[in-house]
Amino acid sequence: MNSKEKRLSVRWRFEAGQGALLWQLMFTETNDLIGQKRFVHSRTALLFCIDIETGEVVRDDYLLMDHVHPVPAGEGWFVGLETTLGNLVYCYTYQAQSPEHKGIWAVDFRADRVVWSRSDVAYAANLDHEFLAYQLSAFGGFPERHFLLIDPFTGEDIQKLGIDGSVVNTIRQNGVPEEERQQVILPEFVSDDMTEERLALRQAGIFEASRCECIVQGSLTVVGLHSQGEFSGVWSSVLQVWSKDALVYDDFMEEGVEKPCLNNFLIRRENLYYLKNKEELVCVALR
């Protein structure tokens, strides 16, 4: 094993707070990372914004508020992130007693303001210059979705599409997957047909890939190794970064837990991001 390769270094760390569960992460085109942290005991979901280059916490403990009333949106808990565009981040809540999303909030975290919000629509797709959205109604006791295009920077209607499924499906096909839009690479579990990943793992000296998540990018191989204690039954998850056959970074993502921490890391451009013990976000420079 080659040990002469230069070790990678941590660019910055973000502590979400004791008892936090880091949940969603998204990236804006203006180089900010937006995330959600959830506190189960208090049933509170808060948002944060970090400058990717410096690690500066631009905004923290941001509580999304209702469109009209001075109360937290979604009871302060049933909220999430839909997408990003430019410097804006788009949030949602849920329909009552339903997994269906409800409402759109366009938030500028650096300016600490809601640019626009609508409670009468739900997000469907990001088409860059416009959003596909829909309004729910009922006909004969059955729910219907009436689709429309809205301006992502003002929230105003552009065009009403009605319930024509063929038109809507054509529009959806023009949408770009969110990971691709935000230039995010997610890990995959290594299967028998993933030749490139298996070769990269063998070069790193890893021959048992059944419990491996992996990203191969150029000469770097990022691996999530999950192992279960033979007698204790608890799981440990280790992150490793290999440059061919040289280990250039490693850390425990979690130890001694009931379930392995899956889908816990990603690459965006020149940075690796991973979650440590559910409540810490670590950014590692890959160059």
Buried (B, 14 or more C-beta within 10 A) or exposed (E): EEEEBEEBEEBBEBEBBEEBBBBBBBBBEBEBBBBBBBBEEEEBBBBBBBBBEEBEBBBBEBEBBBBEEEEBBBBBBBBBBBBBBEBBBBBBBBEEEEEEBBBBBBBBBBEEEBBBBBBEBBBBBBBEEBBBBBBBEEEEEEEEBBBBBBEBBEBEEBEEBEEEEEEBEEBEEEBEEBEEBBEBBEBBBBEEEBEEBBEBBEBBEBEEBEBBBBBBEEEBBBBBBBEEEEEEEBBBBBBBBBBEBBBBBBEEBBEEBEEBBEEBBBBBEEBBBBBBBBBBBBBBEBE
